[in-house]
Each structure stands twice: as structure tokens, then as C-alpha cells.
Amino acid sequence: MITFGAISCVNKSNNDSAVARAADHAGLDAFLFLGDNAYCDGADNVAEYRALYASHFGRPAHVDLRASTGMYITWDDHEVGNDWNPETIDSAKLAAAFQTFFEHAPCARVATAPDRIWRSARWGKTVEVFVLDCRSERKPSTRNGATAQYISPEQLAWLEQGLAASPCRFKLVMNSVPITNMPNVWDLYKIDRWEAYAAQRTRILKHIDDQQIEGVLWLSGDFHLAFISKVATSGPGSTQCEVLCGPGAQGANALLPSLLAPQFSFTTGTNNFTTLRFDPALGEVRIGYIDGDGSEFHTEAFVI
């Protein structure tokens, strides 16, 4: 069995006891950071980004967590600036953000594509981790068309091929913002997630369905709450599951009461970190949510 920890939305202005409890947790094979790991709003150059990263990752709880196990990491908007637009952002600012991200991430830059965050890693034949970049390749101007681009065509093709070819029982997709079809009240700000890029969202979900790829689990953050859901109630993605982790150190999202059964089997706004245990013999994933006191206040298992 393989066990990962995961977290998102860890703001230095809030209590980071959930991070500290993650550092204390024995038996985590790796830890997954889903984005908003450092809040760098207002930074413009490398020195400013480095100072803000240091103020987040330099806290004792973070130092202890990073020393306790290996990690996989992606970013979300706050590593660059709140709701930044890849089509309009200043190129020097973005280059500084990329440089600082890679200075604090345990992964080498790809020589032929130095800004590529997306990559994968296999844990034997148990689980393959697909780390996505759902921020820097977006083209918001394409949202409503047949060529909507939430991730680049290259990243999408890599993900489709990787999921289909993986020999692993589980395929864990690290996705900074949920792909789940959210209730209508959330559509007031749909532009920030997969749903606003409907053509591409449908394509990847249909690919998984049509190819009958087993063991796919979407893992995401961003929303300042946690949930376990079906990606959709009907159509593409209706047999796929998503686990939303966090908030690690944030206030709870006011829209949490809108997330209802049967689509959402669990929701919480409590600051926490998430555990994911993959059992290939049973085909089972067991999810646990652990609060800042170290109490596992919810656990849920399902076969995928």
C-alpha cells in the first residue's frame, strides 16, 4: 500500500497547525502540495518572490514537513498573483515567479521546456502521480469555443496518453482547481476552473470514460474547503471521483452548504490535511481528514 498526505491553501496569516500535524504523521510515503502554498500577491521580481516564499516555507511546521518525507508540488494563482491571466501578465514578473517556484520545488527544470511544471512519477505498479499545471497554460480568451485551452494541447495529449498507458492500478491526477461539476450557485465565478473551458473538460473526461481507464482519482485544492465527490451526476465524468483537500490554513468557504448528497458524500471547512491510502489488492482508496489537533475527523473508502 502507498499512503500520501496532501494540502492546499496554506496562508501564513493563519494558524498552520494542520501542517505541523502532517509533519508529525508517521508513514507518509510522500506529501502533495496542490497550490496556494505561498501567497505572493504583490511581488514583481525575484527578490520579492523569494522573501514571500521564505516567510511561508520558512515556518517551523513547513520546515518539519519538508524534512519528514518527499513531496510533489504544483502551483495555483497565489504563487504568482491573485487570479493572474497568462495572456496579459508581464513576462518579467512571470519569469520571476517561475524561477522562485522551481527554487522551492524538489524537481529539476526540463532543459527543453524550463517552465514545464507538469510531469508524472510511478510508485511501482500501485499508483502513478500526474502533476498538472492548470494555471500557466490557460488561454481565457478561448473559454467559450471548441478550442478552449485550460491546459496546453501538449499537456492534454501527455495526460491522455499517460493515463491510457500507465501500468499502475491507480492514476492520481494533481489538479489545482476542481474539475467537478459544481452547483449552479458556484457558476457566478466559473471562469476560474475547468467548467469554464467546457470543450477541453469534456474531452479529458470522455477520454477516461471511453477508454475505460480504471483507478483514476482527481485531487484538487483552491476552494477553502474539502469534499469527496462524483465529478458529475450524469454524462462524462459521472463514474469518476474527486477529492478536494484543504483548507490547510484558511477560512471556510461560505458556499460550503450548497454541496449536497448524493454528489458530495463529505464536505468540511475545517482546516486540515488529507491522507490518501492506495490498496491495489482491493482496488480501494481510503481518504482521511486530520485537523490541527491531530484528530482524524472523517474517513471514507471507495473502490475505483
DRENDO-1510 file (C-alpha; in Angstrom, 1 decimal, always signed):
<recs>
REC; n; res; u; v; w
REC; 1; MET; +0.0; +0.0; +0.0 .
REC; 2; ILE; +1.0; +3.6; -0.6 .
REC; 3; THR; +0.0; +6.5; +1.6 .
REC; 4; PHE; +0.2; +10.2; +0.6 .
REC; 5; GLY; -0.6; +13.3; +2.5 .
REC; 6; ALA; -2.0; +16.4; +0.8 .
REC; 7; ILE; -2.9; +20.0; +1.4 .
REC; 8; SER; -3.7; +23.3; -0.3 .
REC; 9; CYS; -4.4; +26.9; +0.6 .
REC; 10; VAL; -1.8; +27.4; +3.4 .
REC; 11; ASN; -1.7; +31.1; +4.2 .
REC; 12; LYS; +1.0; +32.4; +6.6 .
REC; 13; SER; -1.5; +34.7; +8.2 .
REC; 14; ASN; -3.5; +31.7; +9.6 .
REC; 15; ASN; -2.7; +29.0; +12.1 .
REC; 16; ASP; -0.6; +26.3; +10.4 .
REC; 17; SER; -1.2; +23.6; +13.0 .
REC; 18; ALA; -2.5; +21.3; +10.3 .
REC; 19; VAL; +0.8; +21.5; +8.6 .
REC; 20; ALA; +2.6; +20.7; +11.9 .
REC; 21; ARG; +0.3; +17.6; +12.4 .
REC; 22; ALA; +1.2; +16.5; +8.8 .
REC; 23; ALA; +4.9; +16.7; +9.8 .
REC; 24; ASP; +4.2; +14.5; +12.8 .
REC; 25; HIS; +2.3; +11.9; +10.9 .
REC; 26; ALA; +4.2; +8.6; +10.6 .
REC; 27; GLY; +4.1; +6.6; +7.4 .
REC; 28; LEU; +3.5; +9.1; +4.7 .
REC; 29; ASP; +5.3; +8.0; +1.6 .
REC; 30; ALA; +5.1; +11.5; +0.0 .
REC; 31; PHE; +3.3; +14.8; +0.5 .
REC; 32; LEU; +1.4; +16.6; -2.2 .
REC; 33; PHE; +1.0; +20.4; -2.3 .
REC; 34; LEU; -1.9; +21.3; -4.5 .
REC; 35; GLY; -1.3; +25.0; -4.8 .
REC; 36; ASP; -1.6; +28.3; -3.0 .
REC; 37; ASN; +1.3; +27.0; -1.0 .
REC; 38; ALA; +2.8; +30.6; -0.8 .
REC; 39; TYR; +0.8; +33.8; -1.1 .
REC; 40; CYS; +2.9; +36.1; -3.3 .
REC; 41; ASP; +0.3; +38.7; -4.3 .
REC; 42; GLY; +2.1; +42.0; -4.9 .
REC; 43; ALA; +5.5; +40.5; -5.7 .
REC; 44; ASP; +7.1; +41.6; -9.0 .
REC; 45; ASN; +10.7; +40.4; -9.0 .
REC; 46; VAL; +12.8; +37.5; -7.8 .
REC; 47; ALA; +13.8; +39.2; -4.6 .
REC; 48; GLU; +10.2; +39.9; -3.6 .
REC; 49; TYR; +9.0; +36.4; -4.5 .
REC; 50; ARG; +11.9; +34.8; -2.6 .
REC; 51; ALA; +11.0; +36.9; +0.5 .
REC; 52; LEU; +7.4; +35.8; +0.4 .
REC; 53; TYR; +8.3; +32.1; -0.2 .
REC; 54; ALA; +10.7; +32.3; +2.8 .
REC; 55; SER; +8.0; +33.7; +5.0 .
REC; 56; HIS; +5.7; +30.8; +4.1 .
REC; 57; PHE; +8.1; +27.8; +3.7 .
REC; 58; GLY; +10.4; +29.0; +6.4 .
REC; 59; ARG; +7.9; +28.5; +9.2 .
REC; 60; PRO; +8.9; +25.6; +11.5 .
REC; 61; ALA; +5.9; +23.5; +10.6 .
REC; 62; HIS; +6.7; +23.7; +6.9 .
REC; 63; VAL; +10.4; +23.0; +7.5 .
REC; 64; ASP; +9.5; +19.9; +9.6 .
REC; 65; LEU; +7.0; +18.7; +7.0 .
REC; 66; ARG; +9.5; +19.0; +4.1 .
REC; 67; ALA; +12.1; +17.2; +6.2 .
REC; 68; SER; +9.8; +14.4; +7.1 .
REC; 69; THR; +9.1; +13.0; +3.6 .
REC; 70; GLY; +9.4; +13.7; -0.1 .
REC; 71; MET; +6.9; +15.9; -2.0 .
REC; 72; TYR; +5.2; +16.6; -5.2 .
REC; 73; ILE; +4.1; +20.2; -5.9 .
REC; 74; THR; +2.1; +22.2; -8.3 .
REC; 75; TRP; +1.0; +25.8; -8.1 .
REC; 76; ASP; -2.2; +27.9; -8.3 .
REC; 77; ASP; -2.8; +31.6; -8.7 .
REC; 78; HIS; -1.3; +33.0; -5.5 .
REC; 79; GLU; +2.2; +31.7; -6.3 .
REC; 80; VAL; +2.1; +34.4; -8.9 .
REC; 81; GLY; -0.7; +36.8; -8.1 .
REC; 82; ASN; -4.4; +36.6; -7.4 .
REC; 83; ASP; -6.3; +35.3; -10.5 .
REC; 84; TRP; -3.5; +36.2; -12.8 .
REC; 85; ASN; -4.1; +35.9; -16.5 .
REC; 86; PRO; -1.4; +34.1; -18.6 .
REC; 87; GLU; -2.4; +36.1; -21.7 .
REC; 88; THR; -1.9; +39.5; -20.1 .
REC; 89; ILE; +0.7; +39.1; -17.3 .
REC; 90; ASP; +4.0; +40.9; -17.6 .
REC; 91; SER; +6.6; +38.5; -18.9 .
REC; 92; ALA; +9.3; +39.6; -16.5 .
REC; 93; LYS; +7.0; +39.1; -13.5 .
REC; 94; LEU; +6.0; +35.6; -14.7 .
REC; 95; ALA; +9.7; +34.6; -15.3 .
REC; 96; ALA; +10.5; +35.7; -11.7 .
REC; 97; ALA; +7.5; +33.6; -10.4 .
REC; 98; PHE; +8.6; +30.6; -12.3 .
REC; 99; GLN; +12.2; +30.9; -11.1 .
REC; 100; THR; +11.2; +31.2; -7.5 .
REC; 101; PHE; +8.7; +28.3; -7.7 .
REC; 102; PHE; +11.4; +26.0; -9.1 .
REC; 103; GLU; +13.9; +27.2; -6.4 .
REC; 104; HIS; +11.5; +25.9; -3.8 .
REC; 105; ALA; +10.2; +22.7; -5.6 .
REC; 106; PRO; +12.0; +19.4; -5.5 .
REC; 107; CYS; +12.1; +18.9; -9.2 .
REC; 108; ALA; +14.6; +19.9; -11.9 .
REC; 109; ARG; +13.6; +22.2; -14.7 .
REC; 110; VAL; +13.3; +20.4; -18.1 .
REC; 111; ALA; +16.2; +21.6; -20.3 .
REC; 112; THR; +14.0; +21.8; -23.5 .
REC; 113; ALA; +11.0; +23.3; -21.6 .
REC; 114; PRO; +12.3; +25.1; -18.5 .
REC; 115; ASP; +8.9; +26.3; -17.4 .
REC; 116; ARG; +7.1; +23.0; -17.6 .
REC; 117; ILE; +5.7; +22.0; -14.2 .
REC; 118; TRP; +3.6; +19.0; -15.4 .
REC; 119; ARG; +5.2; +15.6; -15.0 .
REC; 120; SER; +4.5; +12.2; -13.6 .
REC; 121; ALA; +6.0; +9.7; -11.2 .
REC; 122; ARG; +5.2; +6.0; -10.7 .
REC; 123; TRP; +5.2; +4.1; -7.4 .
REC; 124; GLY; +5.8; +0.6; -8.7 .
REC; 125; LYS; +2.5; -0.6; -10.2 .
REC; 126; THR; +0.4; +0.8; -7.4 .
REC; 127; VAL; +0.0; +4.5; -8.2 .
REC; 128; GLU; +1.2; +7.0; -10.8 .
REC; 129; VAL; +1.0; +10.6; -9.8 .
REC; 130; PHE; +0.3; +13.1; -12.6 .
REC; 131; VAL; +1.2; +16.6; -11.6 .
REC; 132; LEU; -0.7; +19.1; -13.7 .
REC; 133; ASP; -0.1; +22.8; -14.3 .
REC; 134; CYS; -3.6; +24.3; -14.6 .
REC; 135; ARG; -2.5; +27.9; -14.4 .
REC; 136; SER; +0.3; +29.0; -16.7 .
REC; 137; GLU; -1.0; +27.5; -19.9 .
REC; 138; ARG; -4.6; +28.8; -19.8 .
REC; 139; LYS; -6.0; +31.0; -22.5 .
REC; 140; PRO; -9.0; +32.7; -21.0 .
REC; 141; SER; -9.9; +34.3; -24.4 .
REC; 142; THR; -10.7; +30.8; -25.7 .
REC; 143; ARG; -13.0; +29.7; -23.0 .
REC; 144; ASN; -16.3; +29.5; -24.9 .
REC; 145; GLY; -15.0; +27.9; -28.1 .
REC; 146; ALA; -14.3; +24.4; -29.4 .
REC; 147; THR; -10.6; +25.0; -28.9 .
REC; 148; ALA; -10.9; +26.1; -25.2 .
REC; 149; GLN; -7.5; +25.9; -23.6 .
REC; 150; TYR; -7.3; +25.3; -19.8 .
REC; 151; ILE; -4.1; +23.3; -20.2 .
REC; 152; SER; -1.9; +23.3; -23.4 .
REC; 153; PRO; -2.6; +20.8; -26.2 .
REC; 154; GLU; +0.8; +19.3; -25.4 .
REC; 155; GLN; -0.1; +18.8; -21.7 .
REC; 156; LEU; -3.5; +17.4; -22.6 .
REC; 157; ALA; -2.1; +14.9; -25.1 .
REC; 158; TRP; +0.6; +13.9; -22.5 .
REC; 159; LEU; -2.1; +13.4; -19.8 .
REC; 160; GLU; -4.4; +11.4; -22.2 .
REC; 161; GLN; -1.5; +9.1; -23.3 .
REC; 162; GLY; -0.1; +8.7; -19.8 .
REC; 163; LEU; -3.4; +7.7; -18.3 .
REC; 164; ALA; -4.1; +5.2; -21.0 .
REC; 165; ALA; -0.6; +3.7; -21.0 .
REC; 166; SER; +0.0; +3.6; -17.2 .
REC; 167; PRO; +0.5; +0.1; -15.8 .
REC; 168; CYS; -0.4; +1.3; -12.3 .
REC; 169; ARG; -3.6; +0.3; -10.6 .
REC; 170; PHE; -4.3; +3.9; -9.6 .
REC; 171; LYS; -3.8; +7.1; -11.5 .
REC; 172; LEU; -3.8; +10.2; -9.2 .
REC; 173; VAL; -4.2; +13.5; -11.0 .
REC; 174; MET; -3.0; +16.5; -9.1 .
REC; 175; ASN; -5.2; +19.3; -10.3 .
REC; 176; SER; -5.0; +22.7; -8.5 .
REC; 177; VAL; -8.7; +23.7; -9.1 .
REC; 178; PRO; -11.6; +21.1; -9.1 .
REC; 179; ILE; -12.9; +19.5; -12.3 .
REC; 180; THR; -16.1; +18.6; -10.5 .
REC; 181; ASN; -19.4; +20.0; -11.9 .
REC; 182; MET; -20.3; +22.4; -9.2 .
REC; 183; PRO; -23.8; +23.5; -8.2 .
REC; 184; ASN; -25.2; +26.5; -10.1 .
REC; 185; VAL; -24.5; +29.0; -7.3 .
REC; 186; TRP; -20.8; +28.4; -7.9 .
REC; 187; ASP; -21.2; +29.5; -11.6 .
REC; 188; LEU; -21.0; +33.2; -10.7 .
REC; 189; TYR; -17.2; +32.7; -10.9 .
REC; 190; LYS; -16.9; +29.6; -13.1 .
REC; 191; ILE; -14.1; +31.2; -15.1 .
REC; 192; ASP; -11.5; +30.1; -12.6 .
REC; 193; ARG; -11.9; +26.3; -13.2 .
REC; 194; TRP; -12.3; +23.5; -15.8 .
REC; 195; GLU; -16.0; +24.1; -16.2 .
REC; 196; ALA; -15.4; +27.4; -18.0 .
REC; 197; TYR; -13.3; +25.5; -20.6 .
REC; 198; ALA; -16.1; +23.1; -21.4 .
REC; 199; ALA; -14.7; +21.6; -24.6 .
REC; 200; GLN; -11.4; +20.6; -23.0 .
REC; 201; ARG; -13.0; +19.4; -19.8 .
REC; 202; THR; -15.4; +17.2; -21.7 .
REC; 203; ARG; -12.6; +15.8; -23.8 .
REC; 204; ILE; -10.5; +14.6; -20.9 .
REC; 205; LEU; -13.4; +13.2; -19.0 .
REC; 206; LYS; -14.7; +11.4; -22.1 .
REC; 207; HIS; -11.3; +10.0; -22.8 .
REC; 208; ILE; -11.1; +8.4; -19.4 .
REC; 209; ASP; -14.7; +7.1; -19.8 .
REC; 210; ASP; -14.4; +5.9; -23.4 .
REC; 211; GLN; -11.0; +4.2; -22.8 .
REC; 212; GLN; -12.4; +2.6; -19.6 .
REC; 213; ILE; -9.3; +3.7; -17.7 .
REC; 214; GLU; -9.7; +2.3; -14.2 .
REC; 215; GLY; -8.4; +3.8; -11.0 .
REC; 216; VAL; -8.4; +7.5; -11.9 .
REC; 217; LEU; -8.7; +9.8; -9.0 .
REC; 218; TRP; -8.8; +13.6; -9.3 .
REC; 219; LEU; -7.2; +15.5; -6.4 .
REC; 220; SER; -7.5; +19.3; -6.1 .
REC; 221; GLY; -7.5; +22.3; -3.8 .
REC; 222; ASP; -8.2; +26.1; -4.1 .
REC; 223; PHE; -11.8; +26.3; -2.7 .
REC; 224; HIS; -11.0; +26.8; +1.0 .
REC; 225; LEU; -13.0; +23.6; +1.9 .
REC; 226; ALA; -12.7; +19.9; +1.4 .
REC; 227; PHE; -15.1; +17.4; -0.2 .
REC; 228; ILE; -15.3; +13.9; -1.7 .
REC; 229; SER; -17.5; +14.0; -4.8 .
REC; 230; LYS; -18.6; +12.4; -8.1 .
REC; 231; VAL; -17.1; +14.6; -10.8 .
REC; 232; ALA; -20.5; +14.8; -12.5 .
REC; 233; THR; -24.0; +13.5; -11.8 .
REC; 234; SER; -24.5; +12.4; -15.4 .
REC; 235; GLY; -22.6; +12.2; -18.6 .
REC; 236; PRO; -18.8; +12.5; -18.9 .
REC; 237; GLY; -17.1; +12.0; -15.6 .
REC; 238; SER; -20.1; +10.6; -13.8 .
REC; 239; THR; -18.2; +7.4; -12.8 .
REC; 240; GLN; -15.1; +9.4; -11.8 .
REC; 241; CYS; -14.3; +10.7; -8.3 .
REC; 242; GLU; -12.6; +13.8; -7.0 .
REC; 243; VAL; -11.1; +14.5; -3.5 .
REC; 244; LEU; -10.7; +18.2; -2.6 .
REC; 245; CYS; -8.1; +18.8; +0.1 .
REC; 246; GLY; -7.6; +21.8; +2.4 .
REC; 247; PRO; -8.0; +24.3; +3.6 .
REC; 248; GLY; -4.7; +24.0; +5.3 .
REC; 249; ALA; -4.8; +27.4; +6.8 .
REC; 250; GLN; -7.7; +29.5; +5.6 .
REC; 251; GLY; -11.2; +30.5; +6.5 .
REC; 252; ALA; -14.0; +28.2; +5.3 .
REC; 253; ASN; -15.8; +29.0; +2.0 .
REC; 254; ALA; -19.3; +30.4; +2.6 .
REC; 255; LEU; -20.7; +28.3; -0.3 .
REC; 256; LEU; -20.0; +25.0; +1.5 .
REC; 257; PRO; -23.7; +24.4; +2.4 .
REC; 258; SER; -24.5; +24.2; -1.3 .
REC; 259; LEU; -22.6; +20.9; -1.6 .
REC; 260; LEU; -25.2; +18.2; -1.1 .
REC; 261; ALA; -25.5; +14.4; -1.3 .
REC; 262; PRO; -25.6; +12.3; -3.3 .
REC; 263; GLN; -23.0; +14.0; -5.5 .
REC; 264; PHE; -20.9; +15.2; -2.4 .
REC; 265; SER; -20.5; +12.4; +0.1 .
REC; 266; PHE; -18.5; +14.6; +2.5 .
REC; 267; THR; -17.7; +18.3; +3.0 .
REC; 268; THR; -15.9; +20.4; +5.6 .
REC; 269; GLY; -14.5; +23.8; +6.1 .
REC; 270; THR; -12.2; +22.7; +9.0 .
REC; 271; ASN; -8.5; +23.4; +8.5 .
REC; 272; ASN; -6.9; +20.0; +7.8 .
REC; 273; PHE; -4.6; +17.9; +5.8 .
REC; 274; THR; -5.7; +14.9; +3.8 .
REC; 275; THR; -4.4; +11.3; +3.7 .
REC; 276; LEU; -4.8; +9.0; +0.7 .
REC; 277; ARG; -4.1; +5.3; +1.1 .
REC; 278; PHE; -4.0; +3.2; -2.0 .
REC; 279; ASP; -4.6; -0.5; -1.7 .
REC; 280; PRO; -4.0; -2.3; -5.1 .
REC; 281; ALA; -5.2; -5.7; -3.8 .
REC; 282; LEU; -8.7; -4.3; -3.1 .
REC; 283; GLY; -8.7; -1.5; -5.7 .
REC; 284; GLU; -9.6; +0.7; -2.7 .
REC; 285; VAL; -8.7; +4.3; -1.8 .
REC; 286; ARG; -9.1; +5.3; +1.8 .
REC; 287; ILE; -9.3; +9.1; +2.4 .
REC; 288; GLY; -8.7; +10.6; +5.8 .
REC; 289; TYR; -9.1; +14.2; +7.0 .
REC; 290; ILE; -6.9; +15.3; +10.0 .
REC; 291; ASP; -7.3; +18.6; +11.8 .
REC; 292; GLY; -4.9; +20.8; +13.6 .
REC; 293; ASP; -5.2; +18.8; +16.8 .
REC; 294; GLY; -4.2; +15.6; +15.0 .
REC; 295; SER; -7.7; +14.1; +15.1 .
REC; 296; GLU; -8.9; +12.2; +12.1 .
REC; 297; PHE; -12.4; +13.6; +12.0 .
REC; 298; HIS; -13.5; +11.8; +8.8 .
REC; 299; THR; -12.5; +8.7; +6.9 .
REC; 300; GLU; -14.1; +7.2; +3.8 .
REC; 301; ALA; -13.1; +4.4; +1.5 .
REC; 302; PHE; -14.2; +3.5; -2.0 .
REC; 303; VAL; -13.2; +1.3; -4.9 .
REC; 304; ILE; -12.2; +3.0; -8.2 .
</recs>
